[in-house]
Amino acid sequence: MSFMMKPDRVLVLGGTGSVGRLVVQALLNHDISARLLSRDPRKAKRMFATTDTGSNTIDIAGGDLMNPATIADALDHVNAVILTHGAPHNSGEYESVDYGAIPALLEALGKKTIPVVLMSSIGVTHNDAIELLTWKRRGERLLRSSGLPYTIIRPGWFDAGTAEEQHAELRQGDSTEYGSVRRVDVAEALVQATFLSEALYRTVELFSVEGPPLEDWAEAFNSTAPDAAGALDGINDKTTLQLDREPHRIIDDLYKFGSMK
Ligand SMILES: NC(=O)c1ccc[n+]([C@@H]2O[C@H](COP(=O)([O-])OP(=O)(O)OC[C@H]3O[C@@H](n4cnc5c(N)ncnc54)[C@H](OP(=O)(O)O)[C@@H]3O)[C@@H](O)[C@H]2O)c1
């Protein structure tokens, strides 16, 4: 097992969400402090008011993923970022929130180079992907292109499995064989990826299958392949998005923040 520097404090974008709040707990379990960005800091404060933080801290930054300046403020003294954000269904904000958080974060980071761990979704590479998933895929592609150390986790269906399905399993290739995943496994995978070098430059699907809880995350990540350097898509993704058919905004962002600069 090889560690990158274990972060002291991680910024969670989406930390008040159903997965994000478990990420905050998983960070504390690993002796890491958490900072959350929320549009409603008072709600966020109430959410964690009774959480035992031990010798660590949870601090809340008010801000909006559509406003890079607020993200920049929240980045002060953090050594990694985890994104578990998502716009509400049918909100029409998939471009501005699910995708938009990535260029906003890259703008806020400027020249700061820290690991970025992104929660995406299974199914983003399928030819019949719904609009939300295509915007999530575009966010993945911009992150891969950014040159930052990254890990992309694509969870299955949240908490849709049985009590026996406790073993976290990583897969690649975004097959149509869907499955479920425990939210706690998603949170643990995202946190492990902030400090395990085996997780670097990986794009993995995550499921919970029958069996005991996974103990060796380093080995699990190590048994997957890293993405090809400079590639926009994950290592085993079977489809691509042709750049000449992509919206102007995507090309502009790839020039501004990505490998096309
Ligand atoms: N359901 C599934 O089975 C499944 C499977 C794979 C992937 N996913 C994806 O997982 C994602 C998140 O899931 P979840 O259940 O954790 O979400 P959730 O409970 O709805 O939480 C969404 C989070 O995003 C944040 N957010 C939204 N818009 C924001 C903005 N403009 N600025 C700042 N923060 C913003 C919210 O923060 P505040 O409200 O505090 O600002 C909140 O913390 C969704 O996008 C979904 O597509 C779902």
The ligand as a Gaussian input file, in Angstrom:
#p B3LYP/6-31G(d) Opt

LIG

0 1
 N      -29.674000       7.806000      -6.937000
 C      -28.755000       6.981000      -7.420000
 O      -28.899000       5.752000      -7.381000
 C      -27.505000       7.549000      -8.032000
 C      -26.533000       6.707000      -8.546000
 C      -25.343000       7.255000      -9.056000
 C      -25.163000       8.642000      -9.041000
 N      -26.156000       9.449000      -8.529000
 C      -25.923000      10.905000      -8.531000
 O      -25.520000      11.321000      -7.233000
 C      -25.670000      12.743000      -7.171000
 C      -25.795000      13.250000      -5.762000
 O      -26.554000      12.392000      -4.981000
 P      -27.069000      12.765000      -3.523000
 O      -28.212000      11.849000      -3.227000
 O      -25.950000      12.845000      -2.532000
 O      -27.604000      14.256000      -3.800000
 P      -28.498000      15.188000      -2.895000
 O      -28.817000      14.541000      -1.585000
 O      -29.622000      15.698000      -3.743000
 O      -27.484000      16.408000      -2.591000
 C      -27.109000      17.291000      -3.590000
 C      -25.954000      18.124000      -3.066000
 O      -25.540000      19.008000      -4.108000
 C      -25.397000      20.293000      -3.573000
 N      -25.717000      21.315000      -4.574000
 C      -26.656000      21.262000      -5.546000
 N      -26.646000      22.428000      -6.249000
 C      -25.675000      23.209000      -5.699000
 C      -25.170000      24.512000      -5.975000
 N      -25.651000      25.277000      -6.979000
 N      -24.172000      24.996000      -5.208000
 C      -23.680000      24.255000      -4.167000
 N      -24.103000      23.014000      -3.862000
 C      -25.097000      22.501000      -4.616000
 C      -26.371000      20.373000      -2.401000
 O      -25.878000      21.341000      -1.478000
 P      -26.765000      22.479000      -0.728000
 O      -28.210000      22.188000      -0.998000
 O      -26.398000      22.342000       0.722000
 O      -26.285000      23.763000      -1.298000
 C      -26.295000      18.964000      -1.853000
 O      -25.253000      18.873000      -0.913000
 C      -26.828000      13.071000      -8.096000
 O      -26.340000      13.979000      -9.065000
 C      -27.154000      11.740000      -8.785000
 O      -27.332000      11.906000     -10.181000
 C      -27.295000       8.932000      -8.044000

